[in-house]
């Protein structure tokens, strides 16, 4: 339910990053004739005009590395994994090709790879720098996709491209009506031998998973449906995570990536920790991955019966808060998965966290909260001027996605952003979930000035 994502893919050197920068409106991705410059996914929030809806809407544009490249630093597998991740999360795929080069074997390979993608795909024939080249762009229809001829360098065809994007994207998520309550997908993640599969068996009230004291028994992600008080859930059991240097076999490698994919699928992630063990580097890496995906999470301290007589819950809470300082909002549960102790309370809390992630706050209420925060603690000076925040709006849920329009996004420090996030969590219904916060420069044609006007500063 987050902001819809438009993913840019294609072979190296077709101008993907140039197209990305062109859509975004300024230079973010590195553009260089050397193949393989882009490795990680680069994401940016973009506001476009949807003429079919006759209003502005937000999308996230995602740039990716080149398909089929052999990386000089032996990072080919990691680059391809980033592309796969982008394809899985995308709502629309733009396959970029080079009009001047014509159809190449790597273009055909990219088209085959996208054949089984379940979301809309169309072909963007970049470098169609002159009208005379448009007929040459039609050659790409043989790849089986609609073709839009553009030139990022010459700024040709942008309106046609934006219209094609808006036509194929689903409606903005804020206007969707859910006919029925969807199944809540709960991914149970953690390092090996923390009792994840045991909990799944307890939830399903059946031996649906192999439970063993041998670390690493579960090698794939498995979905198990169960009900609690008439509400349906899907529990996703995952393989135990290992440190990268300890991944020796293909089974371990693909198990880790399937577990990461299950986290991306989740509505809520239960991060399992063994009460009898210290928090490890694997736990920290896994927590970081969950945070990167903006997934609601609950720290689940399992096997509590083994240590309940020797350590207090307050001490464990302090230990977790001290270890995961960037995630102070994550709730903590203490359970015994084997017997089911506190498991029902955990699931009820999971539903609460899920509801928080799906909640939407009216624009007026958001602006009142932020206005009070600005009055209580104005943004610190940047050089000789003070940054101004004009108005705020929520553009998506799950995760809650907030856009603040200001005069200079770069002038608002990371510390002040954390302050604003803290205010949003304290004052609104987002107290236990991650929030995506974007700061955007207000366009000169935008006359909305809700916060500053009410402060008497407009």
Secondary structure as UniProt FT lines:
FT   STRAND          5..9
FT   TURN            12..13
FT   HELIX           16..24
FT   TURN            35..36
FT   STRAND          42..50
FT   TURN            51..54
FT   STRAND          55..63
FT   TURN            72..73
FT   HELIX           76..89
FT   STRAND          92..98
FT   TURN            99..101
FT   HELIX           105..113
FT   TURN            114..116
FT   STRAND          120..126
FT   HELIX           131..133
FT   HELIX           134..137
FT   HELIX           138..143
FT   STRAND          147..149
FT   TURN            152..155
FT   HELIX           158..168
FT   HELIX           173..175
FT   STRAND          184..191
FT   TURN            192..193
FT   HELIX           196..204
FT   TURN            215..216
FT   STRAND          222..228
FT   TURN            229..230
FT   STRAND          231..237
FT   HELIX           244..246
FT   HELIX           250..265
FT   STRAND          268..274
FT   TURN            275..276
FT   HELIX           281..292
FT   TURN            293..294
FT   STRAND          296..302
FT   HELIX           304..306
FT   TURN            307..310
FT   HELIX           313..323
FT   HELIX           325..327
FT   TURN            328..329
FT   STRAND          331..334
FT   TURN            337..340
FT   HELIX           343..358
FT   HELIX           363..376
FT   STRAND          381..382
FT   TURN            383..384
FT   STRAND          385..386
FT   STRAND          389..396
FT   TURN            397..399
FT   STRAND          400..406
FT   HELIX           409..411
FT   HELIX           414..427
FT   TURN            431..432
FT   STRAND          435..441
FT   TURN            444..445
FT   HELIX           450..455
//
